[in-house]
Amino acid sequence: MRQLRLATQASTVAILCLCIVGAQAMPDLSLASSQSAVQDGAQVSLEYTLSLDDHTILESNVGKELVTYRQGGHEIVPGLEKGLLGAKPGDKRHVVVAPVDGYGEVDTKAIQTVNASLVPEEARKVGAQLEAKGPDGQSAFPRVTAVSGDTVTLDFNHPLAGKTLIFDVTVVNVTPAAP
């Protein structure tokens, strides 16, 4: 009986030692995944506020649905992608994006003056946005920037072309790319 009790105690100690050693050898997977850094191929979820350098806030999803994108997938402006490289969940980044890394510089060739008869009458006012199809069938959304007599000036540039963009971002989650 005494031998059985000693054998049981020895087994309990051995199992306890294995559990302790095993726990030290096993990485904390929840900690590892929560500490993944933004790198190409990672799926990133974030909150952001976008403003201009005059502090005008253009949009924000803070307190709303997260924005999720694939890093390196050209789903967000290039300057923001670059600015988020290496960020981890919980990191806050203030990313200033020059026009060349945002929506580009203003292209004067993308500003055209057309006969007013080509523009619907209700859209012949400054600020109106139209939908048009290009020769390749791709949609374009020019804005009316001037109306003068029988002509209308249309700007086919992105509305944020030529603007410095300021993103205040909180990285919420990073899921590494599959190996």
N, C-alpha and C positions, 0 to 999 in steps of 0.2 A: 504494500500500500504506500509506504514511504517512497519507494523507488518510482512508483507511478506519479506521485505528487511532484517529485523532483523533475521527472521527465516532462511533466506538463508545464512546470514553471520554466524550465529551460526552453521549451518550444515557444512559450509566450514571449520570453525575452528575445529569442531569435526572430520571431515574427515582428516584434516591435522594432528591433534593429533594422530589419529589412525595410519596414515601412518608413523609418526615419531616413535611411540612406536613399531609398527610392524617391522620397519626397524632395530631397536635396538635388537629386539628379534630374528630376522632371522639371522642365521649365514651366513657369506660370503662363499658360497660353493666353489667358485673358489679358494679362499685362503685356505680353509680347505683341498681340494684335492691336492693343490700344496705343502702343508706342510706335507703330509703323509710320514711317515718314513718307511724305508725298514723293513719288518717283514715277517715271514713265510706266504706264499700264495700270497704275493704281486707280481705284474708284474712290473719289473724294466727295464728301458731303460737307457743305459749309453754309454759314450765314454771312451776308455781306451788305454793305451800304456803298453805293456808287455815288460819288459827287464830282463836281468840277472844281477847278482850282479857285473859283470864286466862292466856294463852299455851298453852292446850290446842290441839294440832294436830288438826284435823278430817280433813284429807285433803291429799295431796301427789302430784304426778306427777313429781317430780324424779327423773331417771334412768330414767323410764318413757316411755310413748308421750306425745307432745306433744298438748296441747289445741289444736284449730284452730277458729276461729270467724270470722264475718263481722262486722266493726266496724259498729255501727249497726243490726244485724239482730235485736237483742233476744234474742240467744242466751246471753248471760251477764248477771249482775246489772248494773243501770244504773250503779251507783257504780264498778264495776270498769271498765266501758267508758269512763266519763269519765276515770278515773285513768290510762288507757293512751293517751289521745289524745296524739299527738305523739311517742310513744316510737319508737325505732328498734331494729333488730336489735342485740342485745348489751346494750341498756339494762336496768337492774334498777330496779324500782319497788316501793316499799312503799306500798300503797294501803289506807287505812282507810275502810271503808264503813259509814256510819250505817244503822240499821235501815230508815229511809225510802227509802234508795237500794239496799237489799239485798232482803230478803224481807218487808219491811214491819213495821209495829208489830204487837203481839199484838192481835187483834180479839176482844174478849170475846164478841161475838155468834157467833163460830165455835167456842165451847166450849159443848157441850150435854150435859145429863144425860138419859139415856134408861133405860127399863126394861131390866134385865139380860137379860130373855128375848129382846131384840132382838140381843144380842151372843152369838156362839158361846161355849159354856162354856169351851173351852180358851183363849179370848182375854180372859177376865174377870180380867185381872191387869194391874197398873200397868206401863206400858212396852210392852204389846202394840200392834202396829200392824195395822190392819184395812184391807181394801179395800172401798170402798162405791161405789155409783153414785148420783149426784145425780139430781134430777128431770129434768134436761136430758140425762141419759145420760153425763155426764162423770164420770170416775173421781176419787175422793177417797181419801185415805189417813189417816184419823184415828188418833190415838194414844190409848190408854186412859191417863187421868191419875189416876183415882180409882175405887175400887170400894167401895161401901158398901151392905150389905144387898142389896136388890133393885134397886139403881141402879148405873149405870156412867157415868162422865163421860168424854166424848170430846172431844179437841181437834183441830179441823180446820185449825188454823193450820199453816203450814210449820214444821218443827222449828227453823229458824233465825230465825223471826219474832221481832222484838224484840231481836235480838242484833247487836252491832257486829262486823263481819267484818274480819279483817286478812289481806290478800293480799300475799305476797312473790313477785314475778313477775320472770321473765327473759324478755324478748321474744327469740325465736329467729329468726323469719322474718316478713317483711311483704311481701305481694304486693299491689301497688296495684290498685284497682278498674279494670276495663276502661273505656277512655274512651267 
